[in-house]
Amino acid sequence: MSISARWFALPEPAHSAHTSNNSSTPVVVVGAGLAGAHCAYELAQRNIKVLLIDAGQSIANGASGNDAGIVKPYVTRDPSHINQFYQSAFNFLLHRFEQYPALAQAAQFNQCGVLQLVEHAYPTNANYESCTAADASKLAGINLTSHAIHFANAGWLNPASLCNALLVHKNIDVQLGVNVKNVEKINSRWCLSIVNINATTGSQRATEQLECDTLILANGEQLNRFSQTSDLALTAARGQTNRFAVPGKQKLKKVINGKHYVIPTQNSVVVGASFIRDDETKQLTDADHDHNVQGALSLVPELSFTQIATSGFCATRATTLDRLPIVGPVPDFARYRSDYALIKNGLPQERFPLPSYHRGLYAIGGFGSRGIVSAPYCANLLVDYLHPSPLQEASEMGSDDSHLSQWSSLLHPARFVIRELKRATN
Ligand SMILES: Cc1cc2nc3c(=O)[nH]c(=O)nc-3n(C[C@H](O)[C@H](O)[C@H](O)COP(=O)(O)OP(=O)(O)OC[C@H]3O[C@@H](n4cnc5c(N)ncnc54)[C@H](O)[C@@H]3O)c2cc1C
């Protein structure tokens, strides 16, 4: 994708390419889920100190707390930028796991292959193979009734274990039970009002202040709860997975994906996931359990499993309208609304000012149901933008490969406001 419109131009990052992190304070990352853990890891690998804080008492306290989720690129039938984005994200994750096999192992990454069931046959391409129901059944080891596309190098992993593994790093300090109430710019620095929550009693200590120059908000469904981020268009969607025991030998060899998914492990299957928009409740429900049972049977009618779950997981995803994540510097939304109010008139781009941002404040989230694949790549895009490595700068001379600005029109935090302004009537 090429560099996009003026209103998506990215500012020079607060810590520019050549300064590394000279500041005495570490970069603060809020949220110890996949987004925050990958950001912290990417920064730490570039020798930048990170303080990662999370309101929960454990790492992966939110949507990333699942113990099995699918790793596969999202695809549309026809070529699209969205396909390109998810394929790049998938390739990035595979590459990271090749570079750091200990991470893949800690995440229990299992490249058993994924069969995505489709109504109509897809043409085979470089990323997947198109299968008839008979071919798919052979691959799966069990009878399937639809056409499928086979992602041979896809599979599943344990997101919670991956987050834990990413955060074991000498440059990362993790502080749990720290709830960020609000953030404010004071004397050119970011000042976080934080409350420590006691792990045993749940009681809260008096509000304290924490200061930093660079602040990355990666706090999942709560990403738009700060005054600077309240215009980020996010909707909560509750989801539940269940694990069911498999009597006898496991026959299923592939992850099966359609409206639901079934992940085979040695003695069980993990089935997910329900998707209930505008629901932030996090208790397991019988209704979602039964929905998962039905979902598994509709995908794999001959699957044999005890239809009472042995365990379950439930959390809230942060979803966006276009099902793409939000990654980048946090826009000054009030300025966006005034500076681009006339965008609907179709004036030439040069007539508009360059966009305004909250300097030093970044957002990453809105991963919906695809964060396992997309969060690592997005974290790398964001961190490369903040602290480009000499290697990356050299490669940028020749191409725009893997730069955040390359994906601006898909991922920019202000894209929904721009779309709204374009649609506005006088
Ligand atoms: C049931 C279910 C099944 C899923 N299955 C898959 C799958 O198979 N494949 C796939 O790719 N994706 C899947 N997903 C989606 C994926 O898990 C998410 O996209 C991803 O985990 C989001 O990561 P995150 O870091 O943005 O958010 P989270 O993991 O929710 O992390 C946000 C963190 O921020 C912390 N926090 C929030 N507010 C504050 C605050 N004010 N102060 C301090 N800390 C704060 C929270 O405690 C939390 O730990 C699934 C999601 C669910 C719920």
The ligand as an SDF file (V2000), in Angstrom:
LIG
                    3D

 53 58  0  0  0  0  0  0  0  0999 V2000
  -13.0870  -15.7330   23.7330 C   0  0  0  0  0  0  0  0  0  0  0  0
  -12.0700  -15.1590   22.7990 C   0  0  0  0  0  0  0  0  0  0  0  0
  -11.5090  -15.9400   21.8100 C   0  0  0  0  0  0  0  0  0  0  0  0
  -10.5600  -15.4150   20.9170 C   0  0  0  0  0  0  0  0  0  0  0  0
  -10.0000  -16.2080   19.9540 N   0  0  0  0  0  0  0  0  0  0  0  0
   -9.0720  -15.6950   19.1130 C   0  0  0  0  0  0  0  0  0  0  0  0
   -8.4590  -16.5000   18.1250 C   0  0  0  0  0  0  0  0  0  0  0  0
   -8.7170  -17.6990   18.0300 O   0  0  0  0  0  0  0  0  0  0  0  0
   -7.5350  -15.9180   17.2870 N   0  0  0  0  0  0  0  0  0  0  0  0
   -7.2210  -14.5870   17.3790 C   0  0  0  0  0  0  0  0  0  0  0  0
   -6.3870  -14.1060   16.5880 O   0  0  0  0  0  0  0  0  0  0  0  0
   -7.7940  -13.8080   18.3210 N   0  0  0  0  0  0  0  0  0  0  0  0
   -8.7090  -14.3270   19.1740 C   0  0  0  0  0  0  0  0  0  0  0  0
   -9.2940  -13.5340   20.1100 N   0  0  0  0  0  0  0  0  0  0  0  0
   -8.9590  -12.1070   20.1190 C   0  0  0  0  0  0  0  0  0  0  0  0
   -7.6740  -11.8070   20.8610 C   0  0  0  0  0  0  0  0  0  0  0  0
   -7.6260  -12.5730   22.0300 O   0  0  0  0  0  0  0  0  0  0  0  0
   -7.6500  -10.3050   21.1730 C   0  0  0  0  0  0  0  0  0  0  0  0
   -7.7240   -9.6000   19.9470 O   0  0  0  0  0  0  0  0  0  0  0  0
   -6.3750   -9.8890   21.8950 C   0  0  0  0  0  0  0  0  0  0  0  0
   -6.1760  -10.6860   23.0290 O   0  0  0  0  0  0  0  0  0  0  0  0
   -6.4500   -8.4240   22.3030 C   0  0  0  0  0  0  0  0  0  0  0  0
   -5.2590   -8.1010   23.0000 O   0  0  0  0  0  0  0  0  0  0  0  0
   -5.0890   -6.7050   23.7080 P   0  0  0  0  0  0  0  0  0  0  0  0
   -3.7410   -6.6940   24.3190 O   0  0  0  0  0  0  0  0  0  0  0  0
   -5.4520   -5.6070   22.7740 O   0  0  0  0  0  0  0  0  0  0  0  0
   -6.2190   -6.6300   24.8510 O   0  0  0  0  0  0  0  0  0  0  0  0
   -6.2990   -7.4240   26.2630 P   0  0  0  0  0  0  0  0  0  0  0  0
   -5.7340   -8.7810   26.1670 O   0  0  0  0  0  0  0  0  0  0  0  0
   -7.7200   -7.3050   26.7000 O   0  0  0  0  0  0  0  0  0  0  0  0
   -5.3510   -6.5900   27.2070 O   0  0  0  0  0  0  0  0  0  0  0  0
   -5.6980   -5.3450   27.7590 C   0  0  0  0  0  0  0  0  0  0  0  0
   -5.0730   -5.2600   29.1480 C   0  0  0  0  0  0  0  0  0  0  0  0
   -5.1930   -3.9100   29.6150 O   0  0  0  0  0  0  0  0  0  0  0  0
   -5.4590   -3.9180   30.9880 C   0  0  0  0  0  0  0  0  0  0  0  0
   -6.1200   -2.6500   31.3340 N   0  0  0  0  0  0  0  0  0  0  0  0
   -7.3000   -2.1710   30.8560 C   0  0  0  0  0  0  0  0  0  0  0  0
   -7.5400   -0.9440   31.3550 N   0  0  0  0  0  0  0  0  0  0  0  0
   -6.5010   -0.6370   32.1630 C   0  0  0  0  0  0  0  0  0  0  0  0
   -6.1850    0.4970   32.9680 C   0  0  0  0  0  0  0  0  0  0  0  0
   -6.9840    1.5680   33.0120 N   0  0  0  0  0  0  0  0  0  0  0  0
   -5.0430    0.4590   33.6960 N   0  0  0  0  0  0  0  0  0  0  0  0
   -4.2150   -0.6100   33.6480 C   0  0  0  0  0  0  0  0  0  0  0  0
   -4.4560   -1.7080   32.8970 N   0  0  0  0  0  0  0  0  0  0  0  0
   -5.5880   -1.7220   32.1610 C   0  0  0  0  0  0  0  0  0  0  0  0
   -6.3560   -5.1360   31.1900 C   0  0  0  0  0  0  0  0  0  0  0  0
   -6.2680   -5.5890   32.5340 O   0  0  0  0  0  0  0  0  0  0  0  0
   -5.7760   -6.1240   30.1790 C   0  0  0  0  0  0  0  0  0  0  0  0
   -4.8360   -7.0020   30.7730 O   0  0  0  0  0  0  0  0  0  0  0  0
  -10.2140  -14.0430   21.0290 C   0  0  0  0  0  0  0  0  0  0  0  0
  -10.7810  -13.2490   22.0230 C   0  0  0  0  0  0  0  0  0  0  0  0
  -11.6970  -13.7920   22.9100 C   0  0  0  0  0  0  0  0  0  0  0  0
  -12.2870  -12.9200   23.9880 C   0  0  0  0  0  0  0  0  0  0  0  0
  1  2  1  0
  2  3  1  0
  2 52  2  0
  3  4  2  0
  4  5  1  0
  4 50  1  0
  5  6  2  0
  6  7  1  0
  6 13  1  0
  7  8  2  0
  7  9  1  0
  9 10  1  0
 10 11  2  0
 10 12  1  0
 12 13  2  0
 13 14  1  0
 14 15  1  0
 14 50  1  0
 15 16  1  0
 16 17  1  0
 16 18  1  0
 18 19  1  0
 18 20  1  0
 20 21  1  0
 20 22  1  0
 22 23  1  0
 23 24  1  0
 24 25  2  0
 24 26  1  0
 24 27  1  0
 27 28  1  0
 28 29  2  0
 28 30  1  0
 28 31  1  0
 31 32  1  0
 32 33  1  0
 33 34  1  0
 33 48  1  0
 34 35  1  0
 35 36  1  0
 35 46  1  0
 36 37  1  0
 36 45  1  0
 37 38  2  0
 38 39  1  0
 39 40  1  0
 39 45  2  0
 40 41  1  0
 40 42  2  0
 42 43  1  0
 43 44  2  0
 44 45  1  0
 46 47  1  0
 46 48  1  0
 48 49  1  0
 50 51  2  0
 51 52  1  0
 52 53  1  0
M  END
$$$$
